[in-house]
Amino acid sequence: MELPFAESWKIKMIEPIKKSTRQEREVWLKEAHYNVFQLKAENVYIDLLTDSGTGAMSDRQWAELMLGDESYAGAASFYKFQAMVQKILGFEYVIPTHQGRAAENVLFSYLVKEGNIIPGNAHFDTTKGHIEARKAKAIDVTTPDARDTQKELPFKGNVDLEHLEKILIENRGNVPFMVLTVTNNTVGGQPVSMKNIKETCELCHKYNVPVVMDSARFAENAYFIKEREEGYKDKSIKEIALEMFANADGATMSAKKDAIVNMGGFIATRHKDWYEGAKSFCIPFEGYITYGGLNGRDLNALAQGLDENTEYDMLQTRIHQVAYLASKLDSYGIPYQRPAGGHAIFVDADKVLTHVPKEEFPAQTLTCELYLEAGIRACEIGYMLADRDPVTRENRFGGLDLLRMAIPRRVYTDNHMDVVAAALKNVYDRRESITRGVAIEWEAPLMRHFTVQLKRLK
Ligand code: F0G
């Protein structure tokens, strides 16, 4: 008999989590103004808000914490970290930062000027924020295939090369770089193929435009290349990762994802002038260039995390769990962005809460319903997150309206996934009775989803 699949690790330490009653959750959610970011984490049973900084470190990472060198400058921890980034990504110059958005802030301070155009495959919100804050424009060049959640394709995170070329031609001399995000978080943790990575870099370089890889989930992307792209089956994740970065000019990294640390990030590049330029912004924003907002011990844990999470078994365990949750949703007929992505399942809320008008935010409503049902916290990647058009101030209803259930790395078991799927099924079964959504009572002018206050419509 063939042995079933099981995790490539065992558990050494546990953290209790608390169940609650529906009555309690109704009070807590009302107090949180129907915005799950405002909930106390202790009132959440299974927390799928994000996979960022929420992973469980390994025994080796915890051991590395004890070996941290906390010298202000030139710490041994920095050199260990630098050597690992050079080995895994293949870039010579490395600057640590306290997280991914800090890496964006430091690098973009050097590279982005007012009026610039920066194309990308679905820029993450902070990436877009750092571009727009500098009065430049982010243009999305993701493949249109990503917009159809039911279309089953292996690399839905890909760049639409024709669209990219059009932008490069129309804006010659005004594109400081292109952002290539692997995996593509916003459209569902969908991977980018090696072929598309290479063609994107080639196309950009033809127009003298460098490529910055937003690498938060690069190891998951490498795993999908190994599993789904011809010619990569026998290559190791480390070999594939090196090949992914080989044609790019630099990278920003949120190490809170694929390096499995609770805080950390970096910039890496092959260009000395980028390094010199970014360095001068690192010092005032993040700190001296050998610690960049991190403790020596954090740099050690990050280096260890990068090494172990670019091993096949670790990624197989991770992605197997995401696929397991997806298979449960399949058996209940719940529609999500297909195929399952690397770090999360994105439920197509528009197709679930069909009676809730878009003006009443279906995905946000579904987020509330899932929390009320079982204390599960997911997040909205939809109309609320899309903010308003800066000119017309109208809500942007043009994109997808998704409920994201992001799975922290090495934290929950498949039993937790069973609970999540069952809770969602219960909501799905009573979807016809959910006819009203939420209305905004207060919102911030930018990135409103974190702090928005809502009321429940009856
Ligand atoms: N790039 C991508 C693709 C991301 O998903 C994130 C963060 C960042 C950059 C910023 O990194 O948080 O370390 O500053 N994504 C998290 C999420 C927050 O929940 O998807 P950070």
Boltz pocket constraint, residues with backbone or C-beta under 6 A from the ligand:
constraints:
  - pocket:
      binder: B
      contacts: [[A, 49], [A, 50], [A, 51], [A, 52], [A, 99], [A, 100], [A, 101], [A, 102], [A, 124], [A, 126], [A, 127], [A, 181], [A, 183], [A, 185], [A, 214], [A, 216], [A, 253], [A, 254], [A, 255], [A, 256], [A, 264], [A, 265]]
      max_distance: 6.0
